[in-house]
Amino acid sequence: MHDDRTVVEQRLARLLSERLRPAVHRVVAGLDVTAWHVPGEPVPPATALAEGRFTPFPLGGAWGPPWRTTWFRLTGAVPAGVPAAARLEVVVDLGWNNASPGFQAEGLVYRPDGSVRKGLHPRNDWIPVEGGDVDLYVEAAANPTVLESFRPTDLGDLATAGDAPLYRLVRADITVRDEVLADLVLDLDVLAELRQQLPAGEPRAHEILRAISRAMDALDPADLSGTAAAAREALAGQLTRPAHASAHRITAVGHAHIDTAWLWPQRETVRKVARTAANVADLLDTNPDLVYAMSSAQQFAWLEEHRPEVFARVADHVRRGRFVPVGGMWVESDTNMPGSEAMARQFVHGKRWFLEKFGIETLEAWLPDSFGYSAALPQIVKLSGTRWFLTQKISWNQTNRFPHHTFWWEGIDGTRVFTHFPPADTYNGELTGAELAHAVRNFRDKGGATRSLLPFGHGDGGGGPTREMIARARRLSDLEGAPRVVMEAPQAFFEAAQREYGDQAPVWVGELYLELHRATYTSQAATKRGNRRSEHLLREAELWCTTATVRTGADYPYETLDRLWKTVLLHQFHDILPGSSIAWVHREAREAYARVEAELESLIAGALRTEATAGVVAFNASPFARDGLPAMGAGHPPVAAGIVRAEARDGGYVLDNGRLQVTVDSRGLVVSVLDLKAGREVLAAPANLLQLHRDEPNQWDAWDVDPFYRDLVTDVDTTTELTLAGDTIRVSRAFGASTVLQEITLPAGARRVDFRVEVDWHESEKFLKVAFPLDVHTDRARYETQYGHLERATHENTSWDAARFEVCAHRWVRVAEPGYGVALANDSTYGHDVRRVAKPGGGTYSVVRLSLLRAPRFPDPETDQGRHAMRYALVPGATVADAVRAGYEINLPVRTVRGEPVEPLVHVRANPPESVVVEAVKLADDRSGDVVVRVYEALGGRATAHLRADFPVTAATETDLLERDLERDALQDGLLLRLRPFQIVTVRLSR
């Protein structure tokens, strides 16, 4: 037989695009359209329906300046003569473009009584007709298409987006949907896509091709509707042939990944959630086999607040097990940068919301799109009562292909969580032949595992599944040559996968590092600074308010703290905290952090006033005693221990406090740090050196820094002024359009050098780092993460090592050789790199660099422009405990107020000393008045800790993160805890 595949394929493509798809909806009447262009921000539906000034609007008329809202009213009558059994649908085209759903205009349809009907987007443009007349309102959002080839754009903020309309209303018609033709289109799609994925020599492929050819022959272009059934009959034999006994099984879960903010502001996400949820509720009403999963308690809460009638429909389907809450987090957060407590509270607030609203314990952590996953996460996941973990993002790796799809993931403490990466490599599946074939070919665990999961539905900007996707799933449930597709809940998949493969599954130890999007540790410095500051203020507020309540009976601000935590957790979403959203989002984030800071400062001041009434005392919120102040208590302000000698030398200055001697040369660079106790030079080359790189990533401007950036660097080592003010050296510099003030301070009696940098930043596509070449020979560095730290190689022996050229750390990094280490602590940055440099005479030294600022042009062309201030500290001779201490101290400055010394509520005596750290002291969320203390082992070894409460305690209970009992201990002389490396322990102390 001659090879006519190309001819048949071309014939089918034209038939589908020019004849069949357009014929599915037959227009029977046009609709009359009136419109009201909302002046300003969106208004509630009741306001629009009652007060909107609707005027006639023509088809083809322009509407929608960027981010604005137009309400359309569509009215008309079904013509006489339309068969009663016909499926009538209104079809609307708001001016769709080629962008994906969720990245352009969208709509939500209302009835005249204000109830929601369903959402509209380019792949879901229909509305069922209810009765003989049509009277509908469409709240149309003119969301601009921001993502166009990563070109800089002013569309990312209302103030700069302009007023020119973006869209034109193309159609608004009453149509009859031809169900047989619609089914034929799906039959042809499924078989044609399956055939394309089969091997060329596979008999099945040729049989499908012949069936498609016969089906096309059976169609009469002049009577498509009348001949569609015959065409379907020609295909029926190919659609009923069962799948192979060994066919891979795919759990298809309806889903819409809705970014809580990204290329749209939060206020638009509120509406995206409503549109998607309305569509899904409609699909669940009419498709009994569909199961839909939605994450993020915040999005459910928005739906309940803003569209309660849609939430009620969702809640009904939740109770039926069809609309499935997943993830158990407040939002799908970043997991690299959130602090210890914040990462835990994501699960606490998320899981508790689902428990309180629906009585549901979410069992799967669901983070398909976050930019890498902290090695501390498995323990946090398990301590929240969660059993499984899902993502697909590691498939985006630039360099290395991850070796597993179903495996056990082991964290820094040894906790393991059963994990799955959907091998289709998407969270926005459409159940196409290409996706399914890729999932089967790509699956790395064949032979032991036989199943995978595929989330399907339009996502990122929302939209969700469509009826066409559901119909595909049904056709693919048992079809020769394809995997078996079954629509079911994620829990059903995980239970079956773990039952089948849990005993054999491989183990991955450590972080799930994404070899991409490394610049997200640095972009939008103000957002990151706001997050870090808010996290530590929340620690202080909980600690001091708990102390005030226990000591004096003061009211504990449950509601305020709950609200502020949720605000901070919201802004840890994986496109907000990483700095990859439009200008509007980050402007609002800065404003939100300012409000959070003001409220928390007020709470803290109030608690300290409750505690303090006379004299002057200093409050220390750190878990470590310092300068004579107790850990988490208050004492008399410290008196400087010793003096700092400062002198001019060779155009620069020397500072000496008896423990360290710091030399700054005429260029303002730190050229020597002598550790007088150890008798060794700390530096291998000039330090506190600002380095400016060209920063022009291949794509994903705000997200990426590519390895070639290291080839393009300028040292910023010229000064405009160098002065000494007390024990602080001040260095002023200028470069490009920016200026810098650096301050170097040697505190009296401290084995620490403090640095402060203030930058007025006005660069474009540049990357600013500060370098500390340390005379330490090592091939590894330690980096703080949640509730502990991890080691990473500083060499590039393997492609996995080389790919980690920019990494995330929290408050400190430490490099060490046997007997001596040096730490660098910071108050607001996360991006770091550590590399080894060969010495001329042999050996190596370690260059530790902090990433300070970037200036990408997309999606926010003004990223980081303006003034920034950051602090960091060099700690020579630092043990791991010293590094941990320095991280807390630089982020929790002492507060001095009028009052009297305050004894800490809790004391911890650990062996080894300082190995067990108190991360949180708070009142229990159940408002019982019990005190909750969370500790962790910080050094990476086994430890014992004697926990003593300085208030009457009747019982002590170990709990999970949600403060549910795990183990009850008899309380004798305090509470003895035994911790494995990096173990987290939460203790409830009943008063």
Salt bridges, closest charged atoms under 4 A:
ASP3 OD2 - ARG5 NH2 2.60
ASP4 OD2 - ARG210 NH2 2.79
GLU9 OE2 - ARG195 NH2 2.00
GLU18 OE1 - ARG14 NE 2.88
GLU41 OE1 - ARG267 NE 2.84
GLU89 OE1 - HIS25 NE2 2.65
GLU89 OE2 - ARG87 NE 2.61
GLU89 OE2 - ARG467 NH1 2.70
GLU106 OE2 - LYS272 NZ 2.48
GLU106 OE1 - ARG275 NH1 2.99
GLU130 OE1 - ARG111 NE 3.10
GLU130 OE2 - ARG117 NE 3.15
ASP135 OD2 - ARG73 NH2 2.85
GLU139 OE2 - ARG271 NH1 2.98
GLU139 OE1 - ARG307 NH2 3.78
ASP157 OD1 - ARG587 NH2 2.83
ASP173 OD2 - ARG171 NE 2.98
GLU179 OE2 - ARG87 NE 3.82
GLU179 OE1 - ARG177 NH1 2.42
ASP183 OD2 - ARG232 NH1 3.66
ASP183 OD1 - ARG475 NH2 3.49
ASP187 OD2 - ARG232 NE 2.65
ASP187 OD1 - ARG475 NE 2.65
ASP189 OD1 - ARG21 NH2 3.02
ASP189 OD2 - ARG472 NH2 3.91
GLU193 OE1 - ARG472 NH1 2.70
GLU207 OE1 - ARG241 NH1 2.58
ASP217 OD1 - ARG11 NH2 3.01
ASP259 OD1 - HIS257 NE2 2.93
ASP259 OD1 - HIS574 NE2 3.17
GLU268 OE1 - ARG267 NH1 2.59
GLU268 OE1 - ARG271 NH2 2.89
GLU268 OE2 - ARG275 NH2 2.58
ASP282 OD1 - ARG117 NH1 3.00
ASP285 OD2 - ARG313 NH2 2.76
ASP285 OD1 - HIS317 NE2 2.85
ASP289 OD2 - ARG474 NE 2.78
GLU304 OE2 - LYS357 NZ 3.13
GLU305 OE1 - HIS306 NE2 3.68
ASP316 OD1 - ARG319 NH2 3.86
ASP316 OD2 - ARG320 NE 2.89
GLU332 OE1 - HIS257 ND1 3.27
GLU341 OE1 - ARG345 NE 2.78
GLU341 OE2 - ARG934 NE 2.70
GLU361 OE2 - LYS351 NZ 2.94
GLU361 OE1 - ARG964 NH1 2.70
ASP369 OD2 - HIS257 NE2 3.44
ASP369 OD1 - LYS393 NZ 2.55
ASP369 OD2 - HIS574 NE2 3.18
GLU410 OE1 - ARG416 NE 2.82
ASP413 OD2 - ARG980 NH2 2.69
ASP425 OD2 - HIS438 NE2 2.87
GLU468 OE2 - ARG467 NE 3.60
ASP478 OD1 - ARG484 NE 3.64
GLU480 OE1 - ARG204 NE 3.76
GLU480 OE1 - ARG241 NE 2.78
GLU488 OE1 - ARG249 NH2 3.78
GLU500 OE1 - ARG451 NE 3.76
GLU511 OE2 - ARG792 NE 2.75
GLU511 OE2 - ARG804 NE 3.28
GLU540 OE1 - ARG895 NE 2.73
GLU542 OE2 - ARG345 NH1 2.82
GLU559 OE2 - ARG927 NH1 2.77
ASP562 OD1 - HIS349 ND1 3.43
ASP562 OD2 - LYS566 NZ 3.01
ASP575 OD2 - HIS574 NE2 3.87
GLU591 OE2 - ARG587 NH1 3.90
GLU597 OE2 - ARG533 NE 3.82
GLU599 OE1 - ARG563 NH2 2.83
GLU601 OE2 - ARG533 NH2 3.05
GLU601 OE1 - ARG895 NH1 2.90
GLU647 OE2 - ARG649 NH2 2.93
ASP656 OD1 - ARG645 NH2 3.39
ASP665 OD2 - ARG667 NH2 2.78
ASP675 OD2 - ARG751 NH2 2.65
ASP695 OD2 - ARG854 NH2 2.76
GLU696 OE1 - ARG694 NH2 3.16
ASP704 OD1 - HIS517 ND1 2.77
GLU743 OE2 - ARG730 NH1 2.49
ASP754 OD1 - ARG752 NE 2.66
GLU758 OE1 - ARG756 NH2 3.06
GLU758 OE2 - ARG867 NH2 2.37
ASP760 OD1 - HIS762 NE2 2.78
ASP760 OD2 - ARG867 NH1 3.70
GLU765 OE2 - ARG857 NE 3.57
ASP775 OD1 - LYS839 NZ 2.51
GLU784 OE2 - ARG811 NH2 2.81
GLU791 OE1 - ARG780 NE 3.13
GLU791 OE2 - ARG782 NE 3.09
GLU796 OE2 - ARG710 NH1 3.48
ASP801 OD2 - HIS795 ND1 3.46
GLU806 OE1 - LYS769 NZ 2.81
GLU817 OE2 - ARG680 NH1 3.27
ASP827 OD2 - ARG871 NE 3.43
ASP833 OD1 - LYS769 NZ 2.63
ASP833 OD1 - ARG849 NE 3.05
GLU889 OE2 - ARG885 NH1 3.61
GLU903 OE2 - HIS907 NE2 3.14
GLU914 OE2 - ARG885 NH2 2.09
ASP925 OD2 - ARG352 NH1 2.64
ASP925 OD1 - LYS922 NZ 2.86
ASP926 OD2 - ARG988 NH1 3.11
ASP930 OD2 - ARG988 NH1 2.94
ASP950 OD2 - ARG551 NH2 2.87
ASP950 OD1 - ARG948 NH1 3.86
ASP960 OD2 - ARG964 NE 2.89
GLU963 OE2 - LYS922 NZ 2.64
